[in-house]
Amino acid sequence: MGIEEIAQAFIDEYYALLDIGDPSSRSRLAPLYRSDSQLTWGIASYRGTDAIIKFLQSVPNMNHVPDPPKVTIIPETGSIFVEVTGKLQLGRQDESAYTEKFLLVSKGQGDLYNM
C-alpha cells in the first residue's frame, strides 16, 4: 500500500468513527492516539489519549465531508503528515470549512497512531 492509500485509509476510518451519531462511541478512536498525542481545537489543546477522547465525546454530532488529503512523508522518521480540508457540520449549525492536520507515526507491525 502506498503512502497516499495509507493516508486515505486512516482518514476514512478516523472520520467514520468521529462522525458516529452517538458521541460516546468516539472512544473507539482511542487506539489512534498515545499518551503524548495532542489535539488542538481552536485555541484549546488536549494532550494524551484520555483528554482527547473526553473532549471529542463532548462535541455535538459532527458530519465531515473531506476533500482528498494532501500527504507528505517525513523520511527521517518514517512519519506521514496529512492535511485534510473540507466541510464540517457541527450539530445543527450551518456547514463551515475546516482544516485538520495529522502526524501519523508507525507503532510497528503496520499500525499507526496520531501525534
C-alpha positions in Angstrom: 0.0 0.0 0.0 1.4 3.4 -1.0 1.6 6.5 1.3 -1.5 8.1 -0.3 -3.5 4.9 0.2 -2.4 4.7 3.8 -3.3 8.3 4.5 -6.7 7.9 2.8 -7.4 4.7 4.8 -6.6 6.5 8.0 -8.8 9.5 7.1 -11.7 7.2 6.1 -11.5 5.2 9.4 -11.0 8.3 11.6 -14.0 10.3 10.2 -16.2 7.2 10.2 -15.6 6.8 13.9 -15.7 10.5 14.7 -19.0 11.1 12.8 -20.9 8.3 14.6 -24.2 9.6 15.8 -23.5 8.7 19.5 -20.6 10.8 20.8 -19.8 8.3 23.5 -18.9 5.9 20.7 -15.9 8.1 19.9 -14.0 6.1 22.5 -13.2 3.8 19.6 -10.8 6.4 18.4 -8.5 5.8 21.4 -6.2 3.3 19.7 -5.3 6.0 17.2 -3.7 8.2 19.9 -1.0 7.8 22.5 -0.3 9.4 25.9 1.9 12.0 24.2 -0.6 12.8 21.3 -2.0 16.3 21.1 -5.2 17.7 19.7 -5.8 21.4 19.2 -9.3 22.7 18.5 -9.5 26.4 18.1 -7.3 27.8 20.9 -7.8 24.8 23.3 -5.3 22.0 23.4 -5.8 18.5 24.8 -2.8 16.2 25.5 -3.0 12.4 25.9 -5.5 9.8 24.9 -7.9 10.2 27.8 -8.1 14.1 27.5 -8.5 13.9 23.7 -11.3 11.3 23.8 -13.1 13.1 26.7 -13.1 16.3 24.6 -14.2 14.5 21.4 -17.1 12.9 23.3 -18.2 16.4 24.5 -18.5 17.8 20.9 -22.0 17.6 19.3 -22.7 15.3 16.4 -20.4 16.0 13.5 -20.5 15.4 9.8 -17.2 15.8 7.9 -17.1 16.0 4.1 -13.3 15.8 3.5 -11.5 16.7 0.3 -8.7 14.3 -0.8 -5.9 14.7 1.7 -2.5 16.3 1.0 0.2 13.9 2.0 3.9 14.4 2.8 6.2 11.7 4.0 8.9 12.7 6.6 11.7 10.3 5.6 13.9 10.8 8.6 11.2 9.4 10.9 9.1 7.4 8.5 6.1 9.6 9.7 3.3 10.8 7.4 2.0 14.3 7.6 -1.6 14.6 6.3 -3.6 17.8 5.8 -7.3 17.5 5.3 -9.7 20.3 4.3 -13.4 20.1 3.6 -16.8 20.9 5.0 -17.9 20.3 8.6 -21.3 20.5 10.2 -21.5 20.6 14.0 -24.9 19.7 15.4 -27.5 21.8 13.7 -25.1 24.6 12.8 -24.5 25.6 9.2 -21.7 23.9 7.3 -18.3 25.6 7.6 -14.9 25.0 6.1 -12.3 23.1 8.2 -8.7 22.2 8.1 -7.2 19.3 10.1 -3.6 18.1 10.2 -2.4 14.7 11.4 1.1 13.5 12.0 0.9 9.7 11.7 3.7 7.7 13.3 4.3 4.0 13.0 3.6 1.8 16.0 5.2 -1.1 14.2 3.5 -4.0 12.6 1.7 -1.7 10.2 -0.3 0.2 12.9 -0.3 4.0 13.0 -1.1 6.5 15.7 -1.8 10.2 15.5 0.6 12.5 17.3 
